[in-house]
Amino acid sequence: MEEELVATFTIADMKADVYSLSIPGEFKIVYRAHDGRILEESPLTGISSYKQREPEIMARLKQLSEGANPATMRSLGDPGDEY
């Protein structure tokens, strides 16, 4: 699976890297601590792109920067998708 870094969001010294995957419309969000350690990885799929979901990405990054526990597997699928 090829990944291409398409965006990085930051709050304080933490960041969320957005990677475009080889399947159109599929992204992966990697939340990193100040030391580069991966805290959480989240798939982002569905009709909306990562740009439309930026408020959600930033909200999660803010939670992590304030000490929230990382999830083992978070999904940012389209809210209309059923699992």
C-alpha positions in Angstrom: 0.0 0.0 0.0 1.5 3.3 -1.1 1.1 6.3 1.2 1.7 9.9 0.4 1.8 12.6 3.0 -0.7 15.2 2.0 -1.2 17.4 5.1 0.0 18.0 8.6 -2.0 19.6 11.4 -0.3 20.8 14.6 -1.3 21.8 18.1 1.4 22.8 20.4 4.2 20.3 19.8 1.9 17.4 18.6 0.9 16.8 15.1 -1.5 14.8 12.9 -0.1 13.6 9.6 -2.6 12.8 6.9 -1.6 10.2 4.3 -3.4 9.5 1.1 -3.6 5.8 0.4 -3.5 4.1 -3.0 -7.3 3.8 -3.1 -9.0 7.1 -4.1 -10.8 8.7 -1.2 -8.9 6.6 1.4 -6.7 8.3 4.0 -4.8 7.5 7.2 -4.3 9.9 10.0 -1.3 9.4 12.2 -1.3 11.3 15.5 2.2 11.9 16.9 3.6 13.0 20.2 6.2 15.8 20.6 9.0 13.1 20.4 7.6 11.7 17.1 6.1 8.6 18.8 2.9 7.4 17.2 0.0 7.8 19.6 -2.8 6.7 17.4 -3.6 5.8 13.8 -7.0 6.3 12.3 -8.4 5.3 8.9 -10.5 8.0 7.3 -12.8 6.7 4.6 -16.0 7.7 2.9 -17.4 10.3 0.6 -15.8 13.2 2.5 -12.1 14.1 2.1 -9.7 14.9 4.9 -10.2 18.6 4.2 -13.9 18.3 5.0 -13.0 16.4 8.2 -10.3 18.8 9.4 -12.4 20.0 12.4 -12.7 16.4 13.6 -9.0 15.8 13.1 -8.1 19.0 15.0 -10.6 18.1 17.8 -9.0 14.7 18.3 -5.5 16.2 18.2 -6.5 18.7 20.8 -7.9 15.9 23.0 -4.6 14.0 22.7 -2.6 17.2 23.5 -4.6 17.6 26.6 -3.8 14.1 27.8 -6.7 11.9 26.4 -5.8 8.2 26.2 -5.0 7.1 22.6 -7.6 4.7 21.1 -6.4 1.3 20.0 -8.2 1.7 16.7 -10.2 4.8 15.8 -12.3 5.0 12.7 -13.2 8.3 11.0 -15.5 6.7 8.4 -18.2 8.7 6.9 -20.9 9.4 9.5 -23.4 7.9 7.1 -21.5 4.6 6.7 -22.8 1.6 8.6 -20.4 -0.9 10.1 
